[in-house]
Amino acid sequence: MLGAATNWSTNLVERYLPDPYVLVLLLTLLVYAAGILFEGASPLAMARYWGGGFWQLLEFSMQMVLVLVTGFVLASTPFFRRILSAIARLAKTPGQAIVMVTLVSLAASWINWGFGLVIGALFARQLARAVPTVDYRLLIASAYSGFVIWHGGLSGSVPLTIATPGHFTESLIGIVPTSQTLFSSYNLIIVAALFVLIPLTNRLMLGHGGQPVHVDPAKLVDTDPEDAGRIDRPADRLEQSRAISWIVGGLGLLFIALYVIDKGLALNLNIVNFTFLFLGILLHGTPYRFLHSLQEAVKGAAGIVIQFPFYAGIMGMMVESGLARSLSEWFVSFSTSDTLPLFTFWSAGLLNILIPSGGGQWAVQSQVMLPAAMELKADLPKVAMAVAWGDAWTNLIQPFWALPALAIAGLKAKDVMGFCLIVLVVSGVVISAGLLWG
C-alpha cells in the first residue's frame, strides 16, 4: 500500500509542481482573488494590502537568512565534514543510507533548522559517494524530511519568541518559558515518535516512486578553498591569520558563556545565530576559509531573499483583508478547550503554505488563537506550540524551504516532494495525536 501511494505521489508532484518562484506568484494571485471573492475587498484595496506588506518582514527575513548562512558555515567546516564522512562510511546498503541521513537530519534540525537543512544535504552527498546505488531523490528527500521537527526544537521561532521579554503578545500571555513549550512532556513525546517513524517511513519507500536516480560521483566533489600560496602583502597575512579568528572567535564564546551565566539556556534567534557564527569562525581557522564558506552559504539563501518579500505581501493581503482571521475563526468555531490545539495545528498547516514564516505566521494567528484559548480555558503554551508545529509540518510540501538543500544536492523540487508528501501524512498523524492526547 505504501509503495502504491509513493508511486502515485511522486508521479503527481513531478507532473504538476512548478518552480518555487512560480508557485509564490500563483499563490499571490490566489490570495488576491480570494480577498475579493470571500472578504469583499476591492481590487485596489487588495493591491494596497499586497504592496504595503511587501517589506514588513525585512528584520525577520535577515534573521532567517542568518540562521541558514551561519548553519551552513558551521556545517561546512573541516571538523564537521570529517565527522560526516566518517559516519557515511558506516552505511553499506541503500536502506542504511536512507535511515542514517534521516536520523542525522532530524537531530541537526532539532538543534537548529538552518543547520539541519545544510548538514542533511551535505551528509546525503557523502552517503551518495559511499553507497552509489541509492536512489538520490529519496536520499535528498529523506535529508529534507528531518526538517519537519525544527519548530519543536531549539531554534523554534514561536517558542523562542514567546520566551523573549518584550515579545508582542506579552500583554496577553506574559513570558512563557521553554519548559512549558519545547521541553514539555507532549512535545518531547512528539519529537521521539517522529525520530522513530520518519526514518521507518523513508526506508519503506525505498524501491518505489518510479525509476531511481543514481547520481554522478563527479557532481559530489566538495570544493575546499585553496590557501593563498605566496604571501606578498601584509593584507595576505591578515587573511591567513589564525590568530585573528581565534581571538575574535574566543571573544564570541566568552559572550555566550556570560549570556548563559546571566540568563541560563534562554535561547532566542539572536543567540542561536551568534553561537553558530562564532563557532564557524573558530572552526574554519582563518578569515580566508571562513569567507569562502560564507560566499557558498549566501548562494543558498538567494531564493529566500527574493521570495520572502512576496510571502510578506501575501501575509499583508491575508491579514488586512481578513482572510487569515476568517480562516482561524472558522477552526475556532467548532473547537473546545481540548480540541483547540489540534484544530490550531491544522489551520496553521494550511496557513503555512501561504505564509511560510514561523514568526510571520505567529503574528497572524496569535491574534485569534490566544484570545480563543483564554476564552475556552485551553492550554496557552500548547496552542502556541500547535501553531509552531503547523508551521513546520507543511514545509514538507512547501518547496520554499527546500531551496538550500536542493541547491546543494543539484536537484529540483519536483524530484523530492512526492516522497515528502508521504512523510507529511505520517507526521501529521503523529503530531495531531500528540497535541490531542499529550
SULDA-V494023 format. One record per residue. N is the residue number from 1. RES is the residue in three letters. PSI is psi in whole degrees, 0 to 359 (* if undefined). Layout:
# SULDA-V494023
n: (N & N)
res: (RES & RES)
psi: (PSI & PSI)
This chain:
# SULDA-V494023
n: (1 & 2 & 3 & 4 & 5 & 6 & 7 & 8 & 9 & 10 & 11 & 12 & 13 & 14 & 15 & 16 & 17 & 18 & 19 & 20 & 21 & 22 & 23 & 24 & 25 & 26 & 27 & 28 & 29 & 30 & 31 & 32 & 33 & 34 & 35 & 36 & 37 & 38 & 39 & 40 & 41 & 42 & 43 & 44 & 45 & 46 & 47 & 48 & 49 & 50 & 51 & 52 & 53 & 54 & 55 & 56 & 57 & 58 & 59 & 60 & 61 & 62 & 63 & 64 & 65 & 66 & 67 & 68 & 69 & 70 & 71 & 72 & 73 & 74 & 75 & 76 & 77 & 78 & 79 & 80 & 81 & 82 & 83 & 84 & 85 & 86 & 87 & 88 & 89 & 90 & 91 & 92 & 93 & 94 & 95 & 96 & 97 & 98 & 99 & 100 & 101 & 102 & 103 & 104 & 105 & 106 & 107 & 108 & 109 & 110 & 111 & 112 & 113 & 114 & 115 & 116 & 117 & 118 & 119 & 120 & 121 & 122 & 123 & 124 & 125 & 126 & 127 & 128 & 129 & 130 & 131 & 132 & 133 & 134 & 135 & 136 & 137 & 138 & 139 & 140 & 141 & 142 & 143 & 144 & 145 & 146 & 147 & 148 & 149 & 150 & 151 & 152 & 153 & 154 & 155 & 156 & 157 & 158 & 159 & 160 & 161 & 162 & 163 & 164 & 165 & 166 & 167 & 168 & 169 & 170 & 171 & 172 & 173 & 174 & 175 & 176 & 177 & 178 & 179 & 180 & 181 & 182 & 183 & 184 & 185 & 186 & 187 & 188 & 189 & 190 & 191 & 192 & 193 & 194 & 195 & 196 & 197 & 198 & 199 & 200 & 201 & 202 & 203 & 204 & 205 & 206 & 207 & 208 & 209 & 210 & 211 & 212 & 213 & 214 & 215 & 216 & 217 & 218 & 219 & 220 & 221 & 222 & 223 & 224 & 225 & 226 & 227 & 228 & 229 & 230 & 231 & 232 & 233 & 234 & 235 & 236 & 237 & 238 & 239 & 240 & 241 & 242 & 243 & 244 & 245 & 246 & 247 & 248 & 249 & 250 & 251 & 252 & 253 & 254 & 255 & 256 & 257 & 258 & 259 & 260 & 261 & 262 & 263 & 264 & 265 & 266 & 267 & 268 & 269 & 270 & 271 & 272 & 273 & 274 & 275 & 276 & 277 & 278 & 279 & 280 & 281 & 282 & 283 & 284 & 285 & 286 & 287 & 288 & 289 & 290 & 291 & 292 & 293 & 294 & 295 & 296 & 297 & 298 & 299 & 300 & 301 & 302 & 303 & 304 & 305 & 306 & 307 & 308 & 309 & 310 & 311 & 312 & 313 & 314 & 315 & 316 & 317 & 318 & 319 & 320 & 321 & 322 & 323 & 324 & 325 & 326 & 327 & 328 & 329 & 330 & 331 & 332 & 333 & 334 & 335 & 336 & 337 & 338 & 339 & 340 & 341 & 342 & 343 & 344 & 345 & 346 & 347 & 348 & 349 & 350 & 351 & 352 & 353 & 354 & 355 & 356 & 357 & 358 & 359 & 360 & 361 & 362 & 363 & 364 & 365 & 366 & 367 & 368 & 369 & 370 & 371 & 372 & 373 & 374 & 375 & 376 & 377 & 378 & 379 & 380 & 381 & 382 & 383 & 384 & 385 & 386 & 387 & 388 & 389 & 390 & 391 & 392 & 393 & 394 & 395 & 396 & 397 & 398 & 399 & 400 & 401 & 402 & 403 & 404 & 405 & 406 & 407 & 408 & 409 & 410 & 411 & 412 & 413 & 414 & 415 & 416 & 417 & 418 & 419 & 420 & 421 & 422 & 423 & 424 & 425 & 426 & 427 & 428 & 429 & 430 & 431 & 432 & 433 & 434 & 435 & 436 & 437 & 438)
res: (MET & LEU & GLY & ALA & ALA & THR & ASN & TRP & SER & THR & ASN & LEU & VAL & GLU & ARG & TYR & LEU & PRO & ASP & PRO & TYR & VAL & LEU & VAL & LEU & LEU & LEU & THR & LEU & LEU & VAL & TYR & ALA & ALA & GLY & ILE & LEU & PHE & GLU & GLY & ALA & SER & PRO & LEU & ALA & MET & ALA & ARG & TYR & TRP & GLY & GLY & GLY & PHE & TRP & GLN & LEU & LEU & GLU & PHE & SER & MET & GLN & MET & VAL & LEU & VAL & LEU & VAL & THR & GLY & PHE & VAL & LEU & ALA & SER & THR & PRO & PHE & PHE & ARG & ARG & ILE & LEU & SER & ALA & ILE & ALA & ARG & LEU & ALA & LYS & THR & PRO & GLY & GLN & ALA & ILE & VAL & MET & VAL & THR & LEU & VAL & SER & LEU & ALA & ALA & SER & TRP & ILE & ASN & TRP & GLY & PHE & GLY & LEU & VAL & ILE & GLY & ALA & LEU & PHE & ALA & ARG & GLN & LEU & ALA & ARG & ALA & VAL & PRO & THR & VAL & ASP & TYR & ARG & LEU & LEU & ILE & ALA & SER & ALA & TYR & SER & GLY & PHE & VAL & ILE & TRP & HIS & GLY & GLY & LEU & SER & GLY & SER & VAL & PRO & LEU & THR & ILE & ALA & THR & PRO & GLY & HIS & PHE & THR & GLU & SER & LEU & ILE & GLY & ILE & VAL & PRO & THR & SER & GLN & THR & LEU & PHE & SER & SER & TYR & ASN & LEU & ILE & ILE & VAL & ALA & ALA & LEU & PHE & VAL & LEU & ILE & PRO & LEU & THR & ASN & ARG & LEU & MET & LEU & GLY & HIS & GLY & GLY & GLN & PRO & VAL & HIS & VAL & ASP & PRO & ALA & LYS & LEU & VAL & ASP & THR & ASP & PRO & GLU & ASP & ALA & GLY & ARG & ILE & ASP & ARG & PRO & ALA & ASP & ARG & LEU & GLU & GLN & SER & ARG & ALA & ILE & SER & TRP & ILE & VAL & GLY & GLY & LEU & GLY & LEU & LEU & PHE & ILE & ALA & LEU & TYR & VAL & ILE & ASP & LYS & GLY & LEU & ALA & LEU & ASN & LEU & ASN & ILE & VAL & ASN & PHE & THR & PHE & LEU & PHE & LEU & GLY & ILE & LEU & LEU & HIS & GLY & THR & PRO & TYR & ARG & PHE & LEU & HIS & SER & LEU & GLN & GLU & ALA & VAL & LYS & GLY & ALA & ALA & GLY & ILE & VAL & ILE & GLN & PHE & PRO & PHE & TYR & ALA & GLY & ILE & MET & GLY & MET & MET & VAL & GLU & SER & GLY & LEU & ALA & ARG & SER & LEU & SER & GLU & TRP & PHE & VAL & SER & PHE & SER & THR & SER & ASP & THR & LEU & PRO & LEU & PHE & THR & PHE & TRP & SER & ALA & GLY & LEU & LEU & ASN & ILE & LEU & ILE & PRO & SER & GLY & GLY & GLY & GLN & TRP & ALA & VAL & GLN & SER & GLN & VAL & MET & LEU & PRO & ALA & ALA & MET & GLU & LEU & LYS & ALA & ASP & LEU & PRO & LYS & VAL & ALA & MET & ALA & VAL & ALA & TRP & GLY & ASP & ALA & TRP & THR & ASN & LEU & ILE & GLN & PRO & PHE & TRP & ALA & LEU & PRO & ALA & LEU & ALA & ILE & ALA & GLY & LEU & LYS & ALA & LYS & ASP & VAL & MET & GLY & PHE & CYS & LEU & ILE & VAL & LEU & VAL & VAL & SER & GLY & VAL & VAL & ILE & SER & ALA & GLY & LEU & LEU & TRP & GLY)
psi: (316 & 322 & 316 & 319 & 321 & 316 & 316 & 316 & 313 & 322 & 317 & 312 & 318 & 328 & 325 & 349 & 119 & 177 & 145 & 326 & 318 & 322 & 316 & 328 & 319 & 320 & 324 & 313 & 323 & 313 & 322 & 312 & 322 & 322 & 324 & 315 & 318 & 336 & 354 & 16 & 149 & 157 & 322 & 321 & 318 & 323 & 320 & 317 & 319 & 308 & 324 & 332 & 352 & 324 & 19 & 347 & 25 & 316 & 313 & 324 & 318 & 321 & 318 & 319 & 319 & 325 & 315 & 312 & 313 & 326 & 318 & 313 & 317 & 316 & 334 & 7 & 151 & 325 & 310 & 327 & 321 & 319 & 314 & 319 & 319 & 319 & 320 & 326 & 347 & 339 & 127 & 341 & 160 & 320 & 317 & 322 & 317 & 313 & 317 & 316 & 327 & 315 & 318 & 317 & 318 & 312 & 316 & 321 & 327 & 325 & 312 & 129 & 318 & 320 & 318 & 317 & 316 & 313 & 323 & 315 & 319 & 319 & 324 & 321 & 318 & 319 & 323 & 330 & 316 & 325 & 79 & 347 & 358 & 147 & 112 & 329 & 310 & 326 & 314 & 322 & 320 & 320 & 322 & 329 & 332 & 343 & 338 & 341 & 353 & 320 & 352 & 10 & 196 & 343 & 14 & 120 & 324 & 305 & 327 & 324 & 311 & 352 & 358 & 126 & 139 & 5 & 158 & 348 & 15 & 326 & 336 & 314 & 355 & 201 & 123 & 110 & 155 & 345 & 337 & 355 & 279 & 322 & 20 & 159 & 317 & 323 & 319 & 325 & 317 & 314 & 314 & 318 & 320 & 326 & 336 & 312 & 327 & 312 & 321 & 316 & 314 & 320 & 319 & 339 & 349 & 132 & 359 & 174 & 22 & 193 & 124 & 154 & 123 & 124 & 147 & 120 & 334 & 337 & 356 & 14 & 123 & 143 & 106 & 142 & 141 & 126 & 145 & 135 & 271 & 145 & 102 & 339 & 156 & 326 & 326 & 320 & 321 & 318 & 332 & 10 & 118 & 331 & 319 & 313 & 318 & 317 & 311 & 318 & 320 & 323 & 320 & 317 & 327 & 316 & 318 & 318 & 317 & 323 & 315 & 320 & 317 & 320 & 1 & 207 & 47 & 86 & 144 & 174 & 321 & 318 & 328 & 312 & 317 & 315 & 312 & 324 & 311 & 334 & 322 & 318 & 316 & 312 & 339 & 339 & 309 & 154 & 325 & 311 & 323 & 315 & 325 & 315 & 321 & 319 & 321 & 321 & 320 & 329 & 320 & 340 & 359 & 315 & 322 & 316 & 317 & 331 & 333 & 317 & 324 & 319 & 327 & 322 & 319 & 317 & 320 & 317 & 319 & 319 & 307 & 328 & 341 & 1 & 314 & 317 & 317 & 317 & 314 & 318 & 328 & 318 & 322 & 329 & 332 & 24 & 156 & 178 & 329 & 325 & 350 & 316 & 321 & 310 & 332 & 317 & 313 & 317 & 324 & 322 & 320 & 314 & 329 & 332 & 330 & 333 & 77 & 62 & 117 & 312 & 319 & 320 & 322 & 322 & 326 & 305 & 333 & 330 & 340 & 313 & 323 & 312 & 322 & 319 & 322 & 321 & 320 & 355 & 42 & 170 & 107 & 311 & 324 & 322 & 319 & 317 & 332 & 320 & 317 & 312 & 323 & 321 & 320 & 325 & 304 & 2 & 338 & 334 & 11 & 101 & 354 & 310 & 347 & 351 & 313 & 316 & 319 & 323 & 318 & 320 & 335 & 28 & 174 & 162 & 321 & 339 & 333 & 339 & 337 & 318 & 321 & 331 & 322 & 317 & 327 & 315 & 313 & 311 & 327 & 320 & 317 & 311 & 320 & 315 & 319 & 321 & 331 & 319 & 356 & *)
